[in-house]
Amino acid sequence: KTGKGSFDIILENLSRLKAYNEEYYSKVLFNCVISSSSDLENIYRFYSEEELFEAGTVNFNYVNPVGLKDETLSRITQKNFRVHRLAYIKMILSVLEKRKWDAQSRLLRRELQDIELLYEQLHSHVAEGKKTHHGGPCIPAVRRLFVDTKGEFFPCERVSEEDSEMCIGSLDSGFDFDKMSFLLNHGKMIKEKCLGCWNLRMCAYCLAQIPKDNQILTENMLLQQCENSKESTLLLLYKLCILVEFGYKGNENLQVLK
């Protein structure tokens, strides 16, 4: 109402929460959404130096381009790209014990989660179960329920509020379990292709990433995103191969953080 920023209030409330129950606070995760106008170098510095944010509790995401009215918000500037790549390389060198860990490298440690998971799965040799589903979809409303100004429910803040198919209920009507079930199990639309896909385990896309233009979800939309997911997994394999060449051994390298 006053027009002033709320960051100071948020930090004050976080301090109070940490003082009230430090064990609970240690389990709180933070999601930082970065737009094209953000100064990534200052963002990394803030989270690295602020005592309220511990290593492994902050996740960085860029603005979801799907459904944006201003596409410039999702464009990554060259400066931010260079800042991120340099910080990522430093973190990798720390994992490989080629340099000492610093606050910023610890902060970006979460970016190795996908590679670490891939490494574990490649070495586990576990057969698929009788029932399975491709990775990616969350259980709607369990972790990041989003309520808009109209009181309507959405799985999270990253989906388009103008997409009626993404609305899973409201404050007045409660949850729409049929819609929630569809969002969770939409893989049934392409199940035959999924069951024979080499990327079934590492598939990691959600409906928020699919540009639907407010249309009803189709099989072709899912298959297009499937190709994108395969490309992402191949990129992870490239990154993992490079790490292994320099001595990476999965979680053994990450014990230094514990």
MARTORBA-810214 format. One record per residue (C-alpha): x, y, z; residue in one letter; residue number from 1. Coordinates in Angstrom, 2 decimals. Layout:
BEGIN
pt X X | Y Y | Z Z | res A | n NUM
...
REM end
This chain:
BEGIN
pt X 0.00 | Y 0.00 | Z 0.00 | res K | n 1
pt X 2.89 | Y 2.38 | Z 0.66 | res T | n 2
pt X 4.68 | Y 1.57 | Z -2.58 | res G | n 3
pt X 7.83 | Y 0.55 | Z -0.72 | res K | n 4
pt X 9.68 | Y -2.69 | Z -1.43 | res G | n 5
pt X 9.06 | Y -5.74 | Z 0.72 | res S | n 6
pt X 12.55 | Y -7.27 | Z 0.74 | res F | n 7
pt X 13.49 | Y -5.88 | Z 4.15 | res D | n 8
pt X 10.26 | Y -7.26 | Z 5.61 | res I | n 9
pt X 10.92 | Y -10.68 | Z 4.06 | res I | n 10
pt X 14.46 | Y -10.81 | Z 5.47 | res L | n 11
pt X 13.17 | Y -9.75 | Z 8.88 | res E | n 12
pt X 10.54 | Y -12.49 | Z 8.85 | res N | n 13
pt X 13.13 | Y -15.06 | Z 7.78 | res L | n 14
pt X 15.35 | Y -14.00 | Z 10.68 | res S | n 15
pt X 12.46 | Y -14.44 | Z 13.08 | res R | n 16
pt X 11.61 | Y -17.85 | Z 11.65 | res L | n 17
pt X 15.22 | Y -19.01 | Z 11.95 | res K | n 18
pt X 15.42 | Y -17.80 | Z 15.56 | res A | n 19
pt X 12.10 | Y -19.46 | Z 16.42 | res Y | n 20
pt X 12.88 | Y -22.91 | Z 14.96 | res N | n 21
pt X 16.32 | Y -23.37 | Z 13.42 | res E | n 22
pt X 15.76 | Y -27.07 | Z 12.67 | res E | n 23
pt X 12.65 | Y -26.28 | Z 10.60 | res Y | n 24
pt X 14.38 | Y -23.33 | Z 8.93 | res Y | n 25
pt X 17.21 | Y -25.59 | Z 7.75 | res S | n 26
pt X 14.65 | Y -27.44 | Z 5.60 | res K | n 27
pt X 13.29 | Y -24.30 | Z 3.91 | res V | n 28
pt X 14.24 | Y -23.93 | Z 0.23 | res L | n 29
pt X 14.34 | Y -20.70 | Z -1.76 | res F | n 30
pt X 13.58 | Y -20.24 | Z -5.45 | res N | n 31
pt X 15.19 | Y -17.26 | Z -7.18 | res C | n 32
pt X 13.67 | Y -16.38 | Z -10.58 | res V | n 33
pt X 16.03 | Y -14.39 | Z -12.80 | res I | n 34
pt X 14.80 | Y -12.05 | Z -15.53 | res S | n 35
pt X 16.77 | Y -10.32 | Z -18.28 | res S | n 36
pt X 17.02 | Y -7.15 | Z -16.20 | res S | n 37
pt X 18.59 | Y -8.97 | Z -13.23 | res S | n 38
pt X 22.25 | Y -8.50 | Z -12.39 | res D | n 39
pt X 23.33 | Y -12.10 | Z -11.87 | res L | n 40
pt X 26.69 | Y -11.16 | Z -10.37 | res E | n 41
pt X 24.99 | Y -9.14 | Z -7.62 | res N | n 42
pt X 22.41 | Y -11.90 | Z -7.07 | res I | n 43
pt X 25.13 | Y -14.51 | Z -6.53 | res Y | n 44
pt X 26.99 | Y -12.13 | Z -4.22 | res R | n 45
pt X 23.85 | Y -11.42 | Z -2.16 | res F | n 46
pt X 22.95 | Y -15.08 | Z -1.60 | res Y | n 47
pt X 26.60 | Y -16.01 | Z -0.94 | res S | n 48
pt X 27.14 | Y -13.33 | Z 1.70 | res E | n 49
pt X 23.71 | Y -13.25 | Z 3.38 | res E | n 50
pt X 23.81 | Y -15.49 | Z 6.48 | res E | n 51
pt X 20.13 | Y -16.42 | Z 6.12 | res L | n 52
pt X 20.84 | Y -18.55 | Z 3.04 | res F | n 53
pt X 22.84 | Y -21.75 | Z 3.43 | res E | n 54
pt X 24.53 | Y -23.75 | Z 0.67 | res A | n 55
pt X 22.10 | Y -26.03 | Z -1.13 | res G | n 56
pt X 18.96 | Y -24.14 | Z -0.10 | res T | n 57
pt X 18.73 | Y -21.73 | Z -3.05 | res V | n 58
pt X 17.60 | Y -22.78 | Z -6.51 | res N | n 59
pt X 18.09 | Y -20.43 | Z -9.48 | res F | n 60
pt X 15.69 | Y -20.41 | Z -12.43 | res N | n 61
pt X 15.23 | Y -18.12 | Z -15.39 | res Y | n 62
pt X 11.80 | Y -16.71 | Z -16.21 | res V | n 63
pt X 9.64 | Y -19.33 | Z -17.94 | res N | n 64
pt X 9.22 | Y -18.09 | Z -21.55 | res P | n 65
pt X 5.92 | Y -19.96 | Z -22.05 | res V | n 66
pt X 2.96 | Y -17.58 | Z -22.09 | res G | n 67
pt X 5.02 | Y -14.42 | Z -21.56 | res L | n 68
pt X 3.58 | Y -11.21 | Z -22.99 | res K | n 69
pt X 7.00 | Y -9.55 | Z -22.86 | res D | n 70
pt X 9.47 | Y -12.03 | Z -24.36 | res E | n 71
pt X 12.44 | Y -9.84 | Z -23.47 | res T | n 72
pt X 12.03 | Y -10.89 | Z -19.82 | res L | n 73
pt X 13.25 | Y -14.40 | Z -20.63 | res S | n 74
pt X 16.27 | Y -13.42 | Z -22.71 | res R | n 75
pt X 19.63 | Y -14.13 | Z -21.09 | res I | n 76
pt X 22.10 | Y -11.27 | Z -21.46 | res T | n 77
pt X 25.68 | Y -11.99 | Z -22.51 | res Q | n 78
pt X 26.93 | Y -10.58 | Z -19.22 | res K | n 79
pt X 24.74 | Y -12.91 | Z -17.16 | res N | n 80
pt X 25.72 | Y -15.84 | Z -19.38 | res F | n 81
pt X 29.43 | Y -15.18 | Z -18.76 | res R | n 82
pt X 28.88 | Y -14.71 | Z -15.02 | res V | n 83
pt X 27.01 | Y -18.00 | Z -14.75 | res H | n 84
pt X 29.50 | Y -20.00 | Z -16.83 | res R | n 85
pt X 32.44 | Y -18.72 | Z -14.78 | res L | n 86
pt X 30.67 | Y -19.51 | Z -11.50 | res A | n 87
pt X 29.70 | Y -22.96 | Z -12.80 | res Y | n 88
pt X 33.28 | Y -23.78 | Z -13.84 | res I | n 89
pt X 34.56 | Y -22.72 | Z -10.40 | res K | n 90
pt X 32.00 | Y -24.99 | Z -8.75 | res M | n 91
pt X 33.01 | Y -27.93 | Z -10.98 | res I | n 92
pt X 36.68 | Y -27.38 | Z -10.12 | res L | n 93
pt X 35.76 | Y -27.41 | Z -6.43 | res S | n 94
pt X 33.88 | Y -30.69 | Z -6.85 | res V | n 95
pt X 36.95 | Y -32.19 | Z -8.53 | res L | n 96
pt X 39.09 | Y -30.81 | Z -5.68 | res E | n 97
pt X 41.06 | Y -28.61 | Z -8.07 | res K | n 98
pt X 40.31 | Y -25.49 | Z -6.00 | res R | n 99
pt X 38.99 | Y -24.69 | Z -2.55 | res K | n 100
pt X 35.28 | Y -24.35 | Z -1.94 | res W | n 101
pt X 34.01 | Y -20.81 | Z -1.50 | res D | n 102
pt X 30.55 | Y -19.51 | Z -0.62 | res A | n 103
pt X 29.49 | Y -19.00 | Z -4.24 | res Q | n 104
pt X 30.58 | Y -22.47 | Z -5.36 | res S | n 105
pt X 28.68 | Y -24.04 | Z -2.46 | res R | n 106
pt X 25.67 | Y -21.98 | Z -3.50 | res L | n 107
pt X 25.69 | Y -23.44 | Z -7.03 | res L | n 108
pt X 26.24 | Y -27.00 | Z -5.85 | res R | n 109
pt X 22.55 | Y -27.80 | Z -6.58 | res R | n 110
pt X 23.26 | Y -27.46 | Z -10.31 | res E | n 111
pt X 25.02 | Y -30.82 | Z -10.20 | res L | n 112
pt X 21.94 | Y -32.68 | Z -8.97 | res Q | n 113
pt X 20.85 | Y -33.84 | Z -12.43 | res D | n 114
pt X 24.34 | Y -35.05 | Z -13.30 | res I | n 115
pt X 24.67 | Y -36.79 | Z -9.93 | res E | n 116
pt X 21.32 | Y -38.52 | Z -10.46 | res L | n 117
pt X 22.33 | Y -39.61 | Z -13.96 | res L | n 118
pt X 25.60 | Y -41.03 | Z -12.63 | res Y | n 119
pt X 23.78 | Y -43.02 | Z -9.94 | res E | n 120
pt X 21.20 | Y -44.39 | Z -12.38 | res Q | n 121
pt X 23.86 | Y -45.46 | Z -14.87 | res L | n 122
pt X 25.54 | Y -47.48 | Z -12.12 | res H | n 123
pt X 22.47 | Y -48.87 | Z -10.34 | res S | n 124
pt X 21.32 | Y -51.32 | Z -13.07 | res H | n 125
pt X 17.83 | Y -51.55 | Z -11.59 | res V | n 126
pt X 15.08 | Y -53.02 | Z -13.79 | res A | n 127
pt X 12.01 | Y -50.93 | Z -14.51 | res E | n 128
pt X 8.93 | Y -51.68 | Z -12.43 | res G | n 129
pt X 5.70 | Y -53.11 | Z -13.81 | res K | n 130
pt X 4.20 | Y -49.63 | Z -13.52 | res K | n 131
pt X 6.15 | Y -46.49 | Z -14.28 | res T | n 132
pt X 5.86 | Y -42.96 | Z -15.66 | res H | n 133
pt X 8.30 | Y -40.64 | Z -17.34 | res H | n 134
pt X 10.05 | Y -38.21 | Z -15.03 | res G | n 135
pt X 9.14 | Y -34.55 | Z -14.75 | res G | n 136
pt X 5.53 | Y -34.15 | Z -13.59 | res P | n 137
pt X 5.07 | Y -33.12 | Z -9.99 | res C | n 138
pt X 2.16 | Y -34.08 | Z -7.77 | res I | n 139
pt X -0.04 | Y -31.00 | Z -8.35 | res P | n 140
pt X -0.48 | Y -28.68 | Z -5.37 | res A | n 141
pt X 1.68 | Y -30.70 | Z -2.98 | res V | n 142
pt X 4.82 | Y -28.56 | Z -2.90 | res R | n 143
pt X 4.19 | Y -25.28 | Z -4.73 | res R | n 144
pt X 0.47 | Y -24.59 | Z -4.84 | res L | n 145
pt X -0.14 | Y -21.16 | Z -6.38 | res F | n 146
pt X -3.25 | Y -19.07 | Z -5.74 | res V | n 147
pt X -3.88 | Y -16.11 | Z -8.05 | res D | n 148
pt X -5.72 | Y -12.89 | Z -7.20 | res T | n 149
pt X -9.02 | Y -14.46 | Z -8.27 | res K | n 150
pt X -8.62 | Y -17.29 | Z -5.79 | res G | n 151
pt X -7.95 | Y -19.90 | Z -8.47 | res E | n 152
pt X -5.50 | Y -22.76 | Z -7.86 | res F | n 153
pt X -2.54 | Y -23.67 | Z -10.09 | res F | n 154
pt X 0.14 | Y -26.36 | Z -9.64 | res P | n 155
pt X 2.87 | Y -23.74 | Z -9.26 | res C | n 156
pt X 3.79 | Y -20.17 | Z -10.16 | res E | n 157
pt X 5.48 | Y -21.15 | Z -13.44 | res R | n 158
pt X 2.37 | Y -22.20 | Z -15.36 | res V | n 159
pt X 0.27 | Y -19.71 | Z -17.32 | res S | n 160
pt X -2.68 | Y -18.35 | Z -15.33 | res E | n 161
pt X -4.50 | Y -17.76 | Z -18.63 | res E | n 162
pt X -4.46 | Y -21.49 | Z -19.42 | res D | n 163
pt X -7.75 | Y -22.92 | Z -18.12 | res S | n 164
pt X -6.39 | Y -26.46 | Z -18.46 | res E | n 165
pt X -3.83 | Y -25.63 | Z -15.78 | res M | n 166
pt X -6.41 | Y -24.41 | Z -13.26 | res C | n 167
pt X -6.91 | Y -27.15 | Z -10.63 | res I | n 168
pt X -9.66 | Y -25.56 | Z -8.54 | res G | n 169
pt X -10.36 | Y -22.47 | Z -6.48 | res S | n 170
pt X -10.96 | Y -21.22 | Z -2.97 | res L | n 171
pt X -14.71 | Y -21.44 | Z -3.60 | res D | n 172
pt X -14.94 | Y -24.87 | Z -5.23 | res S | n 173
pt X -11.92 | Y -26.63 | Z -3.72 | res G | n 174
pt X -9.58 | Y -28.88 | Z -5.67 | res F | n 175
pt X -10.54 | Y -30.35 | Z -9.04 | res D | n 176
pt X -9.14 | Y -33.87 | Z -8.60 | res F | n 177
pt X -9.93 | Y -34.91 | Z -12.18 | res D | n 178
pt X -7.72 | Y -32.13 | Z -13.54 | res K | n 179
pt X -5.02 | Y -32.89 | Z -10.98 | res M | n 180
pt X -5.06 | Y -36.54 | Z -12.02 | res S | n 181
pt X -4.69 | Y -35.56 | Z -15.69 | res F | n 182
pt X -1.74 | Y -33.26 | Z -14.99 | res L | n 183
pt X -0.04 | Y -35.99 | Z -12.99 | res L | n 184
pt X -0.68 | Y -38.81 | Z -15.47 | res N | n 185
pt X -0.68 | Y -37.04 | Z -18.84 | res H | n 186
pt X 2.00 | Y -39.51 | Z -19.98 | res G | n 187
pt X -0.81 | Y -41.94 | Z -20.75 | res K | n 188
pt X -1.40 | Y -39.97 | Z -23.95 | res M | n 189
pt X 1.90 | Y -41.25 | Z -25.37 | res I | n 190
pt X 2.45 | Y -44.30 | Z -23.15 | res K | n 191
pt X 3.40 | Y -46.69 | Z -25.96 | res E | n 192
pt X 6.20 | Y -44.39 | Z -27.11 | res K | n 193
pt X 7.29 | Y -43.70 | Z -23.52 | res C | n 194
pt X 7.63 | Y -47.38 | Z -22.60 | res L | n 195
pt X 10.05 | Y -47.95 | Z -25.49 | res G | n 196
pt X 12.02 | Y -44.73 | Z -25.00 | res C | n 197
pt X 15.69 | Y -44.82 | Z -23.93 | res W | n 198
pt X 15.14 | Y -41.61 | Z -21.96 | res N | n 199
pt X 12.24 | Y -42.86 | Z -19.82 | res L | n 200
pt X 14.05 | Y -42.56 | Z -16.49 | res R | n 201
pt X 15.84 | Y -39.30 | Z -17.18 | res M | n 202
pt X 12.91 | Y -37.61 | Z -18.91 | res C | n 203
pt X 12.32 | Y -34.44 | Z -16.96 | res A | n 204
pt X 9.77 | Y -32.12 | Z -18.48 | res Y | n 205
pt X 6.59 | Y -30.70 | Z -17.04 | res C | n 206
pt X 3.57 | Y -29.17 | Z -18.73 | res L | n 207
pt X 4.69 | Y -25.67 | Z -17.75 | res A | n 208
pt X 7.42 | Y -25.96 | Z -20.40 | res Q | n 209
pt X 5.02 | Y -26.68 | Z -23.27 | res I | n 210
pt X 3.91 | Y -23.65 | Z -25.35 | res P | n 211
pt X 0.21 | Y -24.44 | Z -25.71 | res K | n 212
pt X -1.10 | Y -20.95 | Z -26.50 | res D | n 213
pt X -4.05 | Y -21.76 | Z -24.20 | res N | n 214
pt X -5.08 | Y -24.69 | Z -26.38 | res Q | n 215
pt X -5.96 | Y -28.21 | Z -25.25 | res I | n 216
pt X -2.90 | Y -30.40 | Z -24.74 | res L | n 217
pt X -2.25 | Y -32.74 | Z -27.69 | res T | n 218
pt X -0.06 | Y -35.75 | Z -28.33 | res E | n 219
pt X 2.08 | Y -33.77 | Z -30.78 | res N | n 220
pt X 2.80 | Y -31.16 | Z -28.11 | res M | n 221
pt X 4.04 | Y -33.87 | Z -25.76 | res L | n 222
pt X 6.17 | Y -35.51 | Z -28.45 | res L | n 223
pt X 7.83 | Y -32.20 | Z -29.31 | res Q | n 224
pt X 8.72 | Y -31.68 | Z -25.67 | res Q | n 225
pt X 9.93 | Y -35.29 | Z -25.61 | res C | n 226
pt X 12.57 | Y -34.41 | Z -28.22 | res E | n 227
pt X 13.67 | Y -31.43 | Z -26.14 | res N | n 228
pt X 13.99 | Y -33.69 | Z -23.11 | res S | n 229
pt X 16.19 | Y -36.14 | Z -25.03 | res K | n 230
pt X 18.48 | Y -33.29 | Z -26.07 | res E | n 231
pt X 18.75 | Y -32.19 | Z -22.43 | res S | n 232
pt X 19.70 | Y -35.71 | Z -21.34 | res T | n 233
pt X 22.34 | Y -35.96 | Z -24.08 | res L | n 234
pt X 23.81 | Y -32.67 | Z -22.84 | res L | n 235
pt X 23.96 | Y -34.13 | Z -19.31 | res L | n 236
pt X 25.79 | Y -37.16 | Z -20.70 | res L | n 237
pt X 28.34 | Y -34.90 | Z -22.38 | res Y | n 238
pt X 28.89 | Y -33.01 | Z -19.12 | res K | n 239
pt X 29.17 | Y -36.24 | Z -17.15 | res L | n 240
pt X 31.73 | Y -37.70 | Z -19.57 | res C | n 241
pt X 33.93 | Y -34.64 | Z -19.16 | res I | n 242
pt X 33.69 | Y -34.85 | Z -15.36 | res L | n 243
pt X 34.50 | Y -38.58 | Z -15.32 | res V | n 244
pt X 37.59 | Y -37.94 | Z -17.47 | res E | n 245
pt X 38.83 | Y -35.66 | Z -14.68 | res F | n 246
pt X 38.15 | Y -38.15 | Z -11.89 | res G | n 247
pt X 34.52 | Y -37.56 | Z -10.97 | res Y | n 248
pt X 33.09 | Y -40.47 | Z -8.95 | res K | n 249
pt X 29.56 | Y -39.43 | Z -8.18 | res G | n 250
pt X 28.64 | Y -38.56 | Z -4.64 | res N | n 251
pt X 32.14 | Y -39.45 | Z -3.42 | res E | n 252
pt X 33.31 | Y -36.09 | Z -4.72 | res N | n 253
pt X 30.54 | Y -34.27 | Z -2.89 | res L | n 254
pt X 31.26 | Y -35.55 | Z 0.63 | res Q | n 255
pt X 33.42 | Y -32.46 | Z 1.15 | res V | n 256
pt X 30.20 | Y -30.52 | Z 1.67 | res L | n 257
pt X 29.00 | Y -32.72 | Z 4.53 | res K | n 258
REM end
